[in-house]
Amino acid sequence: MFNILIADPLSEDGIQPLRNADNMNIVIDTNLTPQELEEKIGEFDALLVRSQTQVTRNLLSKASKLKIIGRAGVGVDNIDLDAATEHGIIVVNAPNGNTNSAAEHTMAMIMALSRKIPQAYNSLKNRKWDRKKYIGVELKNKTLGIVGLGRIGAEVAHRAKGQRMDIIAYDPFLTKEKADNMGIGSGTLQEVLQAADFITIHTPLLKDTRHLLNTEAFQLMKPGVQIVNCARGGIIDEDALYEAIVSKKVAGAALDVFEEEPFLDNKLLELPEVIATPHLGASTIEAQESVAIDVCEDVISFLTVDSVKNPVNLPSVPRDVLSKIEPYFHMAEKLGEFLIHLTEEVVEEINVYYSGELSAFEVSPLTRNTVKGLLKRHLGNHVNDVNALYLAERRGITIHENKTSTAKGFTNLLKVEIKTKSEKRSVSGTLLNGLGPRFVKVEEYSVDFTPKGHIVVIHHKDQPGVIGKMGSLLAQHDINIATMQVDRSDIGGNAIMILSVDKHMENEELAILKSIEEIKEVFAIDL
């Protein structure tokens, strides 16, 4: 008999699979304090939560019988994944359960925004009949710009086509071929912002997407553009949006998410051009039922046949394999994380080369870690060791593992290469005794640096004075260089500088470096 604790409210229909399964003792207690949960958790084989219950390291240290945690939803911010993995507890979620609900809510917001339905309703409630004040616009033949074409973004595109809208989308993993197959247009972020009459956001909130729609972005847009955000608060700079609406650059905005939730006051809601809902994207009976069913089925499957569909954390690795490859886990992830910053094009192929002693082992966990690091820039914590290969495959990225016993002077060497339509980039790393992970090659250039902190990669022409110009400009902006590596292809030819600096470099500072005539490319990478 397996004991299962449901600690947050779940749909009763959603937990029917558990009720129908054999050998499942279900306890529903959604009012436990953290202390009470710690006292009870040792009795249970499975724990089901939503976002309310905090599954902490301390709690898991007391979960002596716990085998699986089910999160009825997508995000797992309330679960300490590292601690769960260390305790051998599998974590599953429901990544697809709210897709339809979120897409429908987005379309409802677009329609309500275009026809000013909430404003007209409020006017009627106040006993006013003012048809002229609430003249809207049709969606037909309007251009919808979709920023982020994952599951939900793709569903929105499908529905918007039914409204006979023209679609143009930006996604870092969207190829022209995929867009053509979907019957939509594709472009850079700038091109999408410039072309769209309506813009809807469907990206995770990451360092690269925080305030993605800011003052500069609004300046690129058409006058009278309308904005929709049913994804994550913080992707839109709310102060910039406020100013854009007041200046009439933006005609209206529909918001389901905010930078602070819940909030007592938000000046955007003072504007008549803004309509809003309190984070209702996944709040449908069907979505709540669907996510509960998904995690319940995974819990049953894991407890009975040791198999799951939607694992979030690292699956178990045989101990003898793990002891050999574990030291390379961190470096593999950093190789991918570093490499993806060297291109703004869509990655179509990833090649991972294992040389030396590593070639004798099962290295698929290292490949997963590499791909995870590469995808994290655009997908954030949604990608993990388990789903990395699946997410890459869904985005049309092919992955190849290559092994050779020859490591060219190193005991072990791990090289990662990415290919896009027009370019190829690579980076190689190894472990040095007493020094840990070291990157020893960037493309064809020999280097030696630790993948840590604020890194700046500069491709330049090998000419006297370039380093001096670069150093002077950084000094003028109070940016201190901690370490520097330099290599070149030949005298007077192409060269590379790898800098370690003391703080993150902003886009404005990078632009100043790019203004040096001999400098061809500059990339800032925080590891």
N, C-alpha and C positions, 0 to 999 in steps of 0.2 A: 504493500500500500504506500503510495506517494502522497506526502502532505504538501498542499499548495496554498500559499497565502496570497490573497488579492488585497493589496494595501491601498489602492486608489480606486475610485468609482469607475467601473467598466460596464459597458452595455450588457444587460442580462441576456439578450439574444446572442451577443458576442461570446459569452462564456459557455454557451450550450455544448460546444465540442468537449469541454472538460467534464461537464455533467454527464455526457453520454459515454465517456471513456471508462474503461474498467480500471479499478485499483487507484482511483484518484479521490483523495479526501480534500475537499475544498473548504477553506476558511476565508470568509470575507470580513475584513475589519479595516475600515477606511478612516478610522479616527484615532489611530495609534500615535502617541507622542514618540519622538525619537528614542527616548529611554525605554518606553514600553516595547517598541519594535526591536531594540537591541536585546531585551530580555526574552522575546518570543522567537527570534529568528533562528535559533539553534534547532528548533523542532522541524523546520521545513526543508523540503527538497527543491522547491521552486518558489519564486517570488514574482508576482505580476504587478507592475506599476504603470502610472502615466507620468506626469511631470511633477506631481505634488510631493511624492516621497523622495527623500534624498538618500541614495544608496552610497554611503560613504565607506572609506577604508576601515574606519572603526567598526561600523556595522558588519562589514564582511568578515572582519577578524573573529566575530562571534557566530558566524554562520557555518557551523561545523558540518552540517549535512547538505548545505545548499549546492545544487548542481547547475541551475540555470536561472537567469533573470530575463523576464519578458517585458519589454517596453512597448506599450500599446500606443505607438506613434513613431515618428521618424527620429527626432532628436534624442540623444542620450546624454545631454549635459548634466543631468541629475544623477548619473551613475559613474562611479570611479572605475573606468575601464581597466586601467593598469592594475588596480588592486584586484578586480575580478579575475583578470588573467593570471595574476600571481597565485591566486587561490584556486585556480583551475575551474573557475565558474564561467560557463558560456553565457554570453549576452546576445539576445536576439531582439529585433525590432520589426516594425511594419512599414517598410519604405514606400509601399505602393498603395496602401489603404486609403489615403486621403487625396490621391491624385485627381480623381474625377471631381470631388467636392471643391478642391482649391481652384480647379480650372473653371468650374461653373460659377463660383463666386467671383472670379476675375471678370468673366463675361457679364455677369449681373452688374458689377461695378462700372464696367465700360458703358453698358446701355443706360444705366441710371445717370451716369455722368453726362453722356451725350444728350439726353433728353431732359435733364434737370428735374428728375422725378422727385427726389426728396425735397428740394426747394419748393416745387409746386404743391406738393402734399402739405408742407408746413404752412404755405400761404392759405390753402383751403381750410386748414384747421383753425386759422386765425380769421375765418369768415371773409376772405378776400377772393375775388374772381378776377385774375389778372393773366389772361392768356398771352398777351403780347410780351410780358416780362420774361416768360419762360419758353421762348422759342429755342428749340434745340437744333442739332445737326444729325443728318443721316450717317450711318456707318458705311453704307454702300459706296464703293470707290474711294474710301479713305484709306490711307496707309497706316497700318499698325506696325510699330516697331517693337519687337520682342527682344529684350536683353536677357539672355539665358534660355537655351533651348533644351533643357532637360525634360524629365517626364511631364511636368506641369506645363512648361512653356510649349512643348510640342502639342499637348492637348488643347491649349488656348489657340494655337495656330490653326488646328483642325476646325475648331468651332468658329473662329473668326472668318475662315474661308467660307463657311456656310452663310455668313452675313455679307458675303461678296466684298470683303475687304481685301486690299492688297497687303501682303505680308512681307516684311523684310526683317531678318533676325541677325543678331550677333551672339555668337557663343565661341569661346576659345577652341572648342573641339568640333565646330561645324565646318564641314568641307562643302565646296560648291556642289559636288556630286550628291551629297546627302540632301542639301537644300533643293536641288533640282528634282530629286526623287519625291520630296514632300510637296513639290509645286509651289515653293516659296522663294523669295530672294534672300541673299545673304550679303553681308558687308561688314566693314569694321565698325567698332562702336561709334566712331565719329560719323560714318556714313549713315548708320541707322538713326542717330539723333538728328541729323540734318534732314532726313527724308520723311520722318514720321509725322502724322497728324495726331496719333495717339501713341503713347509709349507705355508699355507694361513691363514690370521688372520680375524676373524669376531666377535670381541667383542666390546662393547662400551669402551670408554676411561674413566677409573675410577681411583681412588687412587690405587686400587689393580692391575690394568692392565697397568698403566703408566710404560713404559720401561719394559714391561713383557719380551720382547726379548732383553736381555742385554748381557754383556760380558759373564756372567756365563751360560746363556741360549745357546749362540752360541757354547760354549765349549762342551755342551752336544750333539750337532748335528753331523751328519755324515759329513766327509769331502766332499765338492762338493755339499752341500745342496743348494737349490734355494728357495728364500723367496718372498712372494707376500703379499702386504698390500693394500687392497681396502676398509678398514674399517675406521680407524681414525689415524691421525698423533699423535705421542707421544706414541703409543703402542710399537713401536720399538725405541730403543735408537740409534739414527742415527750415533753418534760417534762410538758406538760399532759395528754397521753394517759396517761402513766404514772400520774399522780396520779388521773385519772378511773377507771382500772382498779382501782387500790388501794382507792379509796373505794367501789367497786362501782357507780358511776354507769354505767360502760361494762362490759358483760359479757365482751366479748372483742374482739380485733382481729386482722385478717389483713393482713400487710404484705409487699409485694413490693419496696418501695423505701424508702430511708432518707435522712436528712439528710446523712450521710457514707457514701460507698461507695467502695471496700470498707472495712469497719471491723473492728477487732480486738475491740471491746467495745461492747455496747449494753445498757443496763439493761432495756429492754423485753423482751429475750429471756430474762430471768430470771423473767418472769411466766408462770405456767402458762396464763393466759388468752390468750396471744399465740401465733399461728402465723405462720411467715415463710418466704419463699423469697428467694434471692439475685438479684433483678431478672431474673426469668425470663419476663416478660410476652410478649416477642417471641421467646423461645427455643424455637421448634419447627422441625422440618425444613422444613415447608411455608412458614413465614414467612421463614426464611432463603433458601429457594429463590425465593420470590415477590419479595422486595426486590431480589435479584440479577438476576432476569429483568427487572424493571421498569427498572432503571438501564442494563442492557446493551442493551435495546431502544431506550432513549432515546439512548444513545451511538451505536448503529448509525444511527438515524434522523437524528441531527444531522450525523454525518460524511458521510452519503450524500445526504440531501435537505434538510439545514438546517432540521429541524423537531424539536421535542421536546414531550412531554406534560406533564412535571413540572418546569419550570424554577423555580429558586429566586431567582436574581438578576435584575437589570434587563436586559431585552433591548436590543439596539442600537436607537438612535434616529437618524434621519438627521441628519447634522452641522448642516445649515442650520437645522433645527427646534430641535435641542438648544441651539444657541448663543443662540436667542431666549428659550427657556422655562427653561433650566437655572437661572438666578438665582432662579426661583420654586419650585424643587423643595422646598427646606427649608421655606419658608413654607407651602406647600400641606400638607405633612405636619403641621406644627405647628397649623394651623387645625383639622384633623381631631382631632388629639391633645387640643387644648384643648376642643373642642366636646363630645366624648363624656363629659367629666367634668361637664357641666351637666345631665345627666339620669341617673336610675337606671332609667328605663323602657326597654322594648324598642324599638330604632330600627327603623322600618318603611320609611323613605324618606330618601334623601340627595339634595339638590339643590345643584349647584355652578354658580355664576354667574360668568362671565368678562366683564369690562367694560373698555372702552378698547382699546388696541392689542393686548392679549392675544386679543381676539375674532377676530383675523385669522389666528391660528395653529392648528395641530393641537395641542390641549391634552389629549388623552387621557392622556399620561404624568403630567400634573399631577393629573388626576382620580384616577388610580391611587394617586398619592402621598397625596392627601387621604384616600381610603378606607383606605389602609394605616394612616395615623396614627390614624384613628378606630377601626379594629378592633384596633390593637395593645394597647389597655388590657386587653382580655379574651383575646386570642389570642397576644400576645407575639411572639417572633421567628418563629413559624410563618407569619405573614402578611408578605408582601413586595410589591414593586411589581408583580410579575408575577401573583401569585395573588390579589391583594386583591379585584378585581372578582368573580372566581369564588367566593371564600369569602363575599363579601357576598350574592351571588345564592343560594348554597346556604342561607343563613340567611334568605331571604325578603325581603331588603332591595332595594328598587328604587332605581336611580341615574339621575339626569337631569343632562345638561349643558345650560346655557343661555348664550347669547352676546348681548351688545349692545355697540355701539360707544360708547355713552354711559357715562362713568365718574364722573359727578357730582363734578367737581373734582379727580380723580386721573388720572394718565396711564394707570394700570392699577389695577383693583380686582378682588380675588378674594373672593367671598362663598360661605360654606358654610352650608347650612341642613339641619337634621335634623327629622324628624317622627316622633312616636310616636302612640299611640292618643289621648292627651289633651293633648299640648303640642307646641309648635314652638320650636326654639332656633336661633340663627344667630350667626355671627361673620364679620367682614370684615377683610381685610388688604391691604397694598400694600407696595411697595418704595420707600423714600425715598433719594435720592442721598446717600451718605455715612453714612446711618443704618441701612441694611439693612432687614430685615423689620420692619413695624410693624402692630399690630392697631389699627384705627381705628374699629371699631364692634362692640359686643357687643349683639345683639338691636337694639332701637331706640335705644340710647344711644351717643353719640359719645364716643370715648376715644382715647388715643394712648399705647401702651406696647409695649415690646419683648417678644416671646414667648420668654422665657428665665428660668430659675431657678424660684423658689418663688412662685407666684401665688395670691392669694386673691380670690375673687369674692364680693361681698356684695350681695344684693338687700335693700333696706330702705325704710322709709317716710321721706320727706323731712321731718325735724323737727329743730329745734335740739337739740344735745347728743348726737346719735347718734355722730358721729365721735369726740367726746371720750370717751364711754363705751367705744367700741371700742378706742381708743388706750390707755386706762388698763388695760383687761383684758389687752391684749397686753403692755404694759409689765410687769404683774405676773407674767407668765409668761416674761419675758426674751426676747420676740420683737420684734425691731427692724424697723420699717417703712423700707424703702429708698425706695420711690416710692409715690404714691397718685394715682389718677384718680377724679373724681367727676362724675356727670351725673344729671339727673333729667328725668322726663317733664313735670312742671309743679310749681309751688310747692305744697308739702304733699302731693304725689302720690308715685308710685313713684320710686325712685332706685337708683343702682348705685355701688359702690365697687370699684375694682380696685387691690389692694395687691400690691406686690412686697416680700417679707419675706426675712430672712436665713437662715431655716432651714425645713425641712419642718414643717408643723403636724400634730400628731397628732389623732386623733378626739376625744380628751378636750378638747383646746384648742378645736377647732371647736365642740364642744357648749357650751362656755362662751360663745362668741360668739353662738350661737343662742339663748342664754338672755336676751339683750337684747330687750326687748319689741318694739322697732321693727324688728328684723332678721327678715326672712322666710326667707332662704335663705343658706347659706354653702357654698362649694365650694373645696377646696384642690387645686391643680393644679401638678404639678412638670413643667416643660418643659426 
